């Protein structure tokens, strides 16, 4: 089972992070939803300043998946799968005056998927650090397989370019503008999904055909955000993201976060996110005939979702911080008969040791 993760975006964003003290973090995350999917993800992450201007980092995460999703209940797929995905990452950044150069590598593998990713970033601080410009590039080389079929092998290459402008306007107000372009070339369907062809949605399938998506996809996203400090103990952050791609999908994302420090040791973050998108041009709720491109991927149809969550951090001692996170979400699918909506939660517990 292929797990879709935003690795490239994470790699691009990491390139702009300033140095921190040497630290080690460990966390366990749990994902559950009413589509009979559960993912348990233990992870560890460490970073260290090897010199006053050079930082290195490493991370490792395991996704332990159990799923009987409606995506798997087709004519040619098992009804329950068990899979384990491993991911390791390395990163480094170097400060030179007002410039920061960074790079990273990510490798992930599971029984039917393998991925190599590299990234590079360059950051420039201007005007007494009130302006920060960042540019990044990431390349992901993926090999798609199918469990139990040694003859099935497909390639997917993804390239991502990103640019960010962060501006401090006043001591309490900052803004950010970001643009991302991504190009995907290769196999982008699921080898486990088969599309029914039938005269009407409730009629028996006349035949099942393998899912087929276009081999090329181009994505554009613009994000605008702002951060306002509300005194010494709290702040509010908001952002809007507009996305459009060559498959005909257009989406809007609105996000609001509130951060408050109850004391020097306890911090609460509250987050709300709303998302809506149109369907891909080749997506149909029902296919009456065989077409060049056919999919039953509900994430390519028209949908909207909302998420609400919180994260609580507790600095037990100056070198040890504990955190607990909980998020609940709801998805509504406008034209997916097998599943009209989906609810679930993300829960995480973690600890960070800094020295």
C-alpha positions, 0 to 999 in steps of 0.5 A: 500500500503506497502512503502519500506523504508531503516529504518534498514540502517538508524538505523545502521548509526545513531548509529555512529553519534557523539553528537550534541547540543540540536536541533529541526528540521521540514521539509516537503518533496514531492515526485512525478513521472510520474507513477502517484505517489505522497507522501507528508511527513511532519516530525519533529525531536528533540535531546538533551544532557541530560548529557554531555555524554548522548544524546536522540532523537525522531522523527515523520514522516507522508507519505501521499500517492496518487498513480495510479501506473502501479503496481496497474492497474491489474485485482484485484487491484483498479486503485487509492489508498490513504494511510497514513503511520505514523512512530515514532522513539526513540534513545539514545547514551552514551559516555564512554571514547573512546566508544559510545553505542547507541540504537534505536526503530522505529514503523511504521503503515499504513492501511495494514502494521505494523513494529517494529524495534530495533537497537544497535550500538557500536563505538570505537575511536582509535589513537587520533580519527584518526581511528573509528570502528563501529558495529551495529545490527538491527531487524525489525518485520513486519506484512503484510496485505491487505486492505479490507481483514481481513483474509490476514496476513503475517509475515516478519522478517529482521535482519541486521548486519553492520560494518564500518571502518573510517580512517583519513589518512591526515588532508585533506583526509579520507576514509571509508569501510563498510560491511552490511549483511541482512537476510529477512525471510517471505512474501516479495511479494506484496498482490496487484500484480497479474502476467499474464500468457500468450503465448506472451507479447502482447497476452491477459492473460490466467489467473492471479496468485498472485505474489510469491517471495521466503520466504528467501533473503540474502543480502551482500553489501560492500561500499568504500568511500573517502572525500577530503577537497579542502581548507577551503571552499569546499570538494569532496566525492565519494563512490562505493557500490557493492551489491549481494543477494541470488535472483541473483541480483547484483548491482553497485552504484557510488556516487559523492558529492561536498560541498562548503561554499559560506560564514559562513552562506551559504552552497551548496551540489551537489550530483550525483548518478548512479545505475545499477542492474541485474535481479532476477533469477526468474524475467521474462518479460513474463511468459508463464506458472505458476512457483513456483516464479513469479513477476511483480515487476519492481524493481526486473528486470534489470534496471539503474537509475541516480539522480542529486540534490542539497541542500542549507543551510542558517544559518539565525542566529547562532541558526536557519538554513533553508534548501532547497533540490531538486533532479531529477531522471530517471529510465530505465527498460530493461524488463518491458513492462508496463513502460519502464522508470520513471522520478520524483523529491524529493523536501524538505524545512526545518528548524533546531533550535539549542540551 
